[in-house]
Amino acid sequence: MAGFNVHSILVTGANRGIGFELVKQFLERSNPPEKIFATCRNPDGAQELKNLASRHPNLVIVQLEVTDPVSIKAAAARVEGLLKGSGLHLLINNAGIVKKTTLEAETPEYMSQVYATNTTGPLVISQAFLPLLKKAVQESAQKGLSCSKAAIINMSSEAGSIKNVLAWEFGQVVSYRCSKAPMTVDEGVRGIINTLSKLSEKETGAFINWEGNLLPW
Ligand SMILES: NC(=O)c1ccc[n+]([C@@H]2O[C@H](COP(=O)([O-])OP(=O)(O)OC[C@H]3O[C@@H](n4cnc5c(N)ncnc54)[C@H](OP(=O)(O)O)[C@@H]3O)[C@@H](O)[C@H]2O)c1
């Protein structure tokens, strides 16, 4: 990962799970970002993030509800102010939800809620932060695209692959899944950061797993 040097990062849904671990591991790097914006919908309740922020002055906790355009706009304005004229280099749309339903039990309400969070939210957030990402591109002398220059990363899931049809029986065969899934969040996020460090314009729009392998849509 030599040369992987991200000046500023924003991670949504950073109070727990993969988002929190991404923030933690970026802070632990030998060349941590100058600014990490960890967003969550309830900063007051984000105790682990607050503990981390008390030890790392480059970590800023920002309120952001991904389904609320007003909250998104306010977060973009706050981040712009804190960047003091600099751009944002890496936006990671990580916040997401899953509803454990079957084809029979799916409802229009669940569909709307999941789309609002996992699909429309990242779009509106990307639009709101685009001017800051463009500013980062102008500041950079690097040729070609990379996460060090400016990038939007959307956290997807292999369950979204139409070809692989992974997890069609989501919620079932639990013991089998547990027995086959010894990976920790720590290991997974190490893989994600390693993959981020290798991305270039060739991967624009690509569907890539945590190990950097191309997945079929
Ligand atoms: N875990 C996996 O094995 C796996 C596999 C493939 C893909 N992914 C993807 O990776 C991402 C993170 O997964 P995870 O396992 O870390 O999930 P998680 O532990 O359930 O955490 C989800 C995060 O998203 C936030 N969030 C949910 N709805 C939100 C909203 N409306 N506004 C703002 N924040 C919201 C949550 O905040 P609250 O605490 O406020 O709810 C939480 O911080 C997701 O996009 C998921 O689809 C995960």
The ligand as an SDF file (V2000), in Angstrom:
LIG
                    3D

 48 52  0  0  0  0  0  0  0  0999 V2000
  -21.4680   -7.1240    7.1700 N   0  0  0  0  0  0  0  0  0  0  0  0
  -21.3510   -7.7620    6.0250 C   0  0  0  0  0  0  0  0  0  0  0  0
  -21.0420   -8.9640    5.9820 O   0  0  0  0  0  0  0  0  0  0  0  0
  -21.5600   -7.0320    4.7160 C   0  0  0  0  0  0  0  0  0  0  0  0
  -21.4180   -7.7440    3.5320 C   0  0  0  0  0  0  0  0  0  0  0  0
  -21.6050   -7.0830    2.3340 C   0  0  0  0  0  0  0  0  0  0  0  0
  -21.9170   -5.7400    2.3140 C   0  0  0  0  0  0  0  0  0  0  0  0
  -22.0610   -5.0640    3.4810 N   0  0  0  0  0  0  0  0  0  0  0  0
  -22.4110   -3.6300    3.3990 C   0  0  0  0  0  0  0  0  0  0  0  0
  -21.4810   -2.8780    4.1800 O   0  0  0  0  0  0  0  0  0  0  0  0
  -22.1350   -1.7610    4.7660 C   0  0  0  0  0  0  0  0  0  0  0  0
  -21.9420   -1.7640    6.2700 C   0  0  0  0  0  0  0  0  0  0  0  0
  -22.4380   -2.9990    6.7720 O   0  0  0  0  0  0  0  0  0  0  0  0
  -22.3400   -3.3760    8.3210 P   0  0  0  0  0  0  0  0  0  0  0  0
  -22.3510   -4.8500    8.3850 O   0  0  0  0  0  0  0  0  0  0  0  0
  -21.2330   -2.6250    8.9630 O   0  0  0  0  0  0  0  0  0  0  0  0
  -23.7700   -2.8430    8.8290 O   0  0  0  0  0  0  0  0  0  0  0  0
  -24.2340   -2.4720   10.3240 P   0  0  0  0  0  0  0  0  0  0  0  0
  -23.3100   -3.0220   11.3400 O   0  0  0  0  0  0  0  0  0  0  0  0
  -25.6830   -2.8410   10.3760 O   0  0  0  0  0  0  0  0  0  0  0  0
  -24.0930   -0.8680   10.3330 O   0  0  0  0  0  0  0  0  0  0  0  0
  -24.8640   -0.1180    9.4680 C   0  0  0  0  0  0  0  0  0  0  0  0
  -24.5000    1.3420    9.6430 C   0  0  0  0  0  0  0  0  0  0  0  0
  -25.3420    2.0900    8.7610 O   0  0  0  0  0  0  0  0  0  0  0  0
  -25.9900    3.1070    9.5300 C   0  0  0  0  0  0  0  0  0  0  0  0
  -27.2810    3.4810    8.9730 N   0  0  0  0  0  0  0  0  0  0  0  0
  -28.3350    2.6980    8.6820 C   0  0  0  0  0  0  0  0  0  0  0  0
  -29.3540    3.4250    8.2210 N   0  0  0  0  0  0  0  0  0  0  0  0
  -28.9340    4.7260    8.2370 C   0  0  0  0  0  0  0  0  0  0  0  0
  -29.5280    5.9540    7.8940 C   0  0  0  0  0  0  0  0  0  0  0  0
  -30.7750    6.0110    7.4360 N   0  0  0  0  0  0  0  0  0  0  0  0
  -28.7960    7.0810    8.0280 N   0  0  0  0  0  0  0  0  0  0  0  0
  -27.5350    7.0460    8.4960 C   0  0  0  0  0  0  0  0  0  0  0  0
  -26.9140    5.9110    8.8520 N   0  0  0  0  0  0  0  0  0  0  0  0
  -27.6120    4.7640    8.7200 C   0  0  0  0  0  0  0  0  0  0  0  0
  -26.1530    2.4900   10.9070 C   0  0  0  0  0  0  0  0  0  0  0  0
  -26.4330    3.5100   11.8530 O   0  0  0  0  0  0  0  0  0  0  0  0
  -27.3390    3.2320   13.1740 P   0  0  0  0  0  0  0  0  0  0  0  0
  -26.4020    2.6820   14.2070 O   0  0  0  0  0  0  0  0  0  0  0  0
  -27.8700    4.5890   13.5000 O   0  0  0  0  0  0  0  0  0  0  0  0
  -28.3970    2.2470   12.7880 O   0  0  0  0  0  0  0  0  0  0  0  0
  -24.7760    1.8530   11.0650 C   0  0  0  0  0  0  0  0  0  0  0  0
  -23.8240    2.8120   11.4080 O   0  0  0  0  0  0  0  0  0  0  0  0
  -23.6020   -1.8430    4.3550 C   0  0  0  0  0  0  0  0  0  0  0  0
  -23.8310   -0.9970    3.2550 O   0  0  0  0  0  0  0  0  0  0  0  0
  -23.7830   -3.3100    3.9750 C   0  0  0  0  0  0  0  0  0  0  0  0
  -24.7990   -3.4920    3.0040 O   0  0  0  0  0  0  0  0  0  0  0  0
  -21.8960   -5.6840    4.6740 C   0  0  0  0  0  0  0  0  0  0  0  0
  1  2  1  0
  2  3  2  0
  2  4  1  0
  4  5  1  0
  4 48  2  0
  5  6  2  0
  6  7  1  0
  7  8  2  0
  8  9  1  0
  8 48  1  0
  9 10  1  0
  9 46  1  0
 10 11  1  0
 11 12  1  0
 11 44  1  0
 12 13  1  0
 13 14  1  0
 14 15  2  0
 14 16  1  0
 14 17  1  0
 17 18  1  0
 18 19  2  0
 18 20  1  0
 18 21  1  0
 21 22  1  0
 22 23  1  0
 23 24  1  0
 23 42  1  0
 24 25  1  0
 25 26  1  0
 25 36  1  0
 26 27  1  0
 26 35  1  0
 27 28  2  0
 28 29  1  0
 29 30  1  0
 29 35  2  0
 30 31  1  0
 30 32  2  0
 32 33  1  0
 33 34  2  0
 34 35  1  0
 36 37  1  0
 36 42  1  0
 37 38  1  0
 38 39  2  0
 38 40  1  0
 38 41  1  0
 42 43  1  0
 44 45  1  0
 44 46  1  0
 46 47  1  0
M  CHG  2   8   1  16  -1
M  END
$$$$
